[in-house]
Amino acid sequence: MNTTIEKEIFDIIGDNHQMTSAETPLRPDAFVKSDAEKMEVIEHHFEIIMKELGLDLTDDSLQGTPHRVAKMFVQEIFSGLNPANKPKISVFDNSYQYDKMLVEANISFNSTCEHHFLPIVGKAHIGYVSSGKVIGLSKLNRIVDYYARRPQVQERMIMQIFNELKSVLETDNVMIVVEATHLCVSSRGIKDESSFTSTLQYGGVFNQKEFRDDFYKMIHKE
């Protein structure tokens, strides 16, 4: 059992949205079980949670909820935990010699706060300058979606997307802005429904202010 002091520390970490690692914390045996085995266990435990809350699982509306939640957790909202679900990314030679900035703006994503398991809803904006490789536009969306579909901290998510794109494109010339609303802020705790969180990460030519300014102009176009 955790002590009272440990629980207070847990609350402080959660309320301050702290992360302990740039990598998603996973156990070594995270993928020993099949998806079906995981869903069976999650279904069992979520049924217990619902009963502890006083819900009547004999009701037609509720009796299938543990199964639905288990399936949703494993196959949908946390599917990005499994490397087997990582999108296959193909890059191509920049044969048309486009040497200016490419920006994909307003990439919608849904993620989950790892501290309270409440939704994070937002948009990512990605820009890069090719050093010889280009990537299909839809692949940028898929990379964002993959790293969003796991328990997350916004700072970690943007770093994971940034590092993935640098690796795939073989360049540091990448800039990302993520803007998101956290339901753990708006629906509990301080219950502030108007605020949102912005993070940015960049490297290469984007260390120059003129490139960052051009990026901001492009993503804020009406």
C-alpha positions in Angstrom: 0.0 0.0 0.0 1.2 3.5 -0.8 1.7 5.8 2.2 -0.1 9.1 2.7 3.0 11.0 1.9 3.5 9.0 -1.3 -0.1 9.7 -2.4 0.5 13.4 -1.8 3.6 13.3 -4.0 1.5 11.4 -6.7 -1.1 14.2 -6.5 1.6 16.9 -6.9 3.1 15.2 -9.9 -0.3 14.8 -11.5 -1.5 18.4 -10.8 1.7 19.8 -12.2 1.6 17.6 -15.2 5.2 16.4 -14.7 6.9 13.8 -16.8 9.7 11.6 -15.7 11.1 10.5 -19.1 11.2 11.6 -22.8 10.2 8.0 -23.6 6.8 6.5 -22.7 7.4 4.4 -19.6 6.8 0.8 -20.6 7.6 -2.5 -18.8 9.9 -5.0 -20.6 7.0 -7.5 -20.8 4.5 -4.9 -22.2 3.7 -6.9 -25.3 4.0 -10.5 -24.1 0.2 -10.8 -23.9 -1.9 -10.7 -27.0 -4.5 -7.9 -27.5 -7.3 -10.4 -26.8 -5.6 -11.4 -23.5 -5.2 -7.8 -22.4 -8.8 -7.0 -23.2 -10.1 -9.9 -21.2 -8.1 -8.7 -18.1 -9.1 -5.0 -18.6 -12.7 -6.0 -19.0 -12.6 -7.9 -15.7 -11.0 -5.1 -13.8 -13.2 -2.3 -15.3 -16.3 -4.3 -14.3 -15.0 -4.2 -10.7 -14.4 -0.5 -10.9 -18.0 0.1 -12.2 -19.4 -2.1 -9.4 -17.4 -0.2 -6.8 -19.0 3.0 -8.1 -22.4 1.5 -7.4 -23.4 1.0 -11.0 -25.9 -1.8 -11.9 -24.3 -3.9 -14.6 -27.4 -5.9 -15.1 -28.8 -2.8 -16.9 -28.9 -3.2 -20.7 -27.0 0.0 -21.2 -24.2 -0.8 -18.8 -23.6 -4.6 -19.1 -21.5 -4.3 -22.2 -19.5 -1.3 -21.0 -16.5 -3.2 -19.5 -16.0 -5.0 -22.9 -16.3 -1.8 -24.9 -13.9 0.1 -22.7 -11.3 -2.8 -22.9 -11.6 -2.9 -26.7 -11.3 0.9 -26.9 -8.2 1.0 -24.6 -6.3 -1.7 -26.5 -7.3 -1.2 -30.1 -8.1 2.5 -30.3 -7.1 5.2 -27.8 -3.9 3.4 -26.6 -3.0 1.6 -29.8 0.1 3.9 -30.1 1.8 2.0 -27.3 2.4 -1.0 -29.5 5.3 -0.6 -31.9 3.5 -3.0 -34.2 1.0 -0.2 -34.9 3.7 2.3 -35.9 2.8 3.7 -39.3 5.0 2.6 -42.2 6.8 5.7 -43.4 8.2 6.0 -46.9 10.3 9.0 -47.9 11.2 10.1 -51.4 14.1 11.9 -52.9 13.4 15.6 -53.4 13.7 15.2 -57.1 11.9 18.5 -57.8 14.5 20.3 -55.7 11.9 22.2 -53.6 14.2 24.0 -51.1 11.7 26.1 -49.1 9.6 25.4 -46.1 6.7 22.9 -46.2 4.0 23.2 -43.6 1.2 20.9 -42.6 -1.0 22.9 -40.2 -4.0 22.0 -38.1 -3.4 18.3 -37.7 -6.1 17.2 -35.3 -5.3 14.7 -32.6 -6.9 13.1 -29.5 -4.6 11.9 -26.7 -4.9 11.0 -23.1 -3.3 12.5 -20.0 -1.2 9.9 -18.3 -1.9 11.4 -14.9 -5.7 11.3 -14.8 -6.6 9.3 -18.0 -8.7 12.2 -19.3 -8.7 13.4 -22.9 -6.2 15.8 -24.4 -7.6 17.4 -27.6 -5.6 19.6 -29.9 -3.9 20.4 -33.1 -0.3 20.0 -34.3 1.5 22.2 -36.8 4.5 20.7 -38.6 7.1 22.4 -40.8 10.3 21.2 -42.3 12.9 22.1 -44.9 14.1 19.2 -46.9 17.8 18.2 -46.9 17.1 15.8 -49.8 14.2 13.7 -48.5 10.4 14.4 -48.5 7.6 12.6 -46.9 4.0 12.1 -48.0 1.7 14.7 -46.3 -0.7 12.1 -44.9 2.3 10.4 -43.1 2.7 13.5 -41.0 -0.8 13.1 -39.7 -0.2 9.4 -39.1 2.9 10.1 -37.1 1.1 12.6 -34.9 -1.8 10.2 -34.4 0.5 7.3 -33.5 2.3 9.2 -30.7 -1.0 10.7 -29.5 -2.6 7.4 -29.0 -1.0 6.5 -25.7 -1.1 7.9 -22.2 0.8 11.2 -22.7 2.3 14.4 -21.5 2.2 17.1 -24.1 5.9 17.9 -23.8 6.9 14.3 -24.3 4.5 13.9 -27.3 6.0 16.8 -29.2 9.5 15.5 -28.5 8.6 12.1 -29.8 7.1 13.5 -33.0 10.1 15.8 -33.5 12.6 13.0 -33.0 10.7 10.7 -35.3 10.6 13.3 -38.1 14.3 14.2 -37.7 15.1 10.5 -38.1 12.8 9.8 -41.0 13.7 13.0 -43.0 17.4 12.8 -42.0 17.5 16.5 -41.1 17.3 18.8 -38.0 15.3 21.3 -40.1 12.0 20.5 -38.3 9.6 22.7 -36.3 6.5 21.6 -34.5 3.9 23.5 -32.5 1.2 21.6 -30.5 -1.8 23.4 -29.0 -4.1 21.4 -26.8 -6.9 21.5 -24.3 -6.5 19.2 -21.3 -9.7 17.9 -19.7 -7.8 17.3 -16.5 -7.5 21.1 -16.3 -11.0 22.0 -17.6 -13.2 19.3 -16.0 -11.4 18.7 -12.6 -9.0 20.5 -10.4 -8.9 24.2 -11.3 -11.8 23.6 -13.8 -10.5 26.3 -16.2 -12.4 25.8 -19.5 -10.8 28.6 -21.4 -7.1 27.9 -21.3 -5.0 25.7 -23.6 -1.4 24.6 -23.6 1.1 25.3 -26.3 4.5 23.6 -26.8 7.1 24.0 -29.5 10.2 22.2 -30.6 12.6 23.0 -33.4 16.1 22.6 -34.8 18.3 23.2 -37.8 17.3 26.3 -39.8 14.5 27.0 -37.4 17.0 28.2 -34.9 17.0 31.3 -37.1 14.2 33.7 -36.1 13.3 34.5 -39.7 12.4 30.9 -40.4 10.4 30.6 -37.2 8.5 33.8 -38.1 7.7 32.5 -41.5 6.4 29.3 -39.9 4.2 31.2 -37.5 2.8 33.3 -40.4 1.9 30.2 -42.3 0.1 28.4 -39.5 -1.8 31.4 -38.5 -3.2 32.2 -41.9 -7.0 32.7 -41.8 
